[in-house]
């Protein structure tokens, strides 16, 4: 059992992501809180992600024209 540092709920270890650097080998926040954070971050920085993917896809298409 472990307490999530974000929602402060006690949860089982399988509800935490793996992070080998920590003593117990698990992240400090539960998977639900991490997912909520990641979604909010992605939404807040949507323009950056869109520009990144457009650039990356253009590079991929230029390298794979013959396929």
C-alpha positions as CSV (number, residue, x, y, z in Angstrom):
1,X,0.0,0.0,0.0
2,X,1.1,3.5,-0.8
3,X,-0.3,7.0,-0.5
4,X,-0.6,9.1,-3.7
5,X,1.1,12.5,-3.2
6,X,-1.5,14.2,-5.4
7,X,-4.9,12.8,-4.3
8,X,-3.7,11.6,-0.9
9,X,-5.6,8.3,-1.2
10,X,-4.1,5.0,-0.1
11,X,-3.8,2.6,-3.1
12,X,-2.1,-0.7,-3.9
13,X,1.3,-0.6,-5.5
14,X,0.0,-1.9,-8.8
15,X,-1.9,1.4,-9.2
16,X,1.4,3.3,-9.4
17,X,3.7,3.5,-12.4
18,X,7.2,2.1,-12.3
19,X,10.1,4.4,-11.5
20,X,13.3,2.5,-10.6
21,X,15.0,5.5,-9.0
22,X,12.6,5.6,-6.1
23,X,13.2,3.3,-3.1
24,X,10.0,1.3,-3.6
25,X,10.4,1.3,-7.4
26,X,7.1,3.2,-8.0
27,X,6.1,6.8,-8.9
28,X,4.9,9.2,-6.3
29,X,1.5,9.8,-8.0
30,X,-1.0,7.1,-8.9
31,X,-1.7,6.3,-12.5
32,X,-5.1,8.1,-12.4
33,X,-3.5,11.4,-11.2
34,X,-0.6,11.0,-13.7
35,X,-3.1,10.5,-16.5
36,X,-5.1,13.6,-15.5
37,X,-1.9,15.7,-15.3
38,X,-0.7,14.4,-18.7
39,X,-4.0,15.1,-20.4
40,X,-4.2,18.6,-18.9
41,X,-0.5,19.3,-19.9
42,X,-1.1,18.1,-23.5
43,X,-4.3,20.2,-23.8
44,X,-2.5,23.3,-22.4
45,X,0.4,22.8,-24.9
46,X,-1.6,21.6,-27.9
47,X,-0.1,24.1,-30.3
48,X,3.4,23.0,-29.5
49,X,2.4,19.3,-30.0
50,X,0.7,20.1,-33.3
51,X,3.7,21.9,-34.6
52,X,6.0,19.1,-33.5
53,X,3.9,16.4,-35.2
54,X,3.5,18.4,-38.4
55,X,7.3,18.8,-38.6
56,X,8.0,15.2,-37.8
57,X,5.5,13.9,-40.3
58,X,6.9,16.1,-43.0
59,X,10.4,14.7,-42.3
60,X,9.0,11.1,-42.4
61,X,7.2,11.7,-45.7
62,X,10.2,13.2,-47.3
63,X,12.3,10.2,-46.3
64,X,9.7,7.6,-47.4
65,X,8.5,9.1,-50.8
66,X,9.1,5.8,-52.7
67,X,7.0,3.6,-50.4
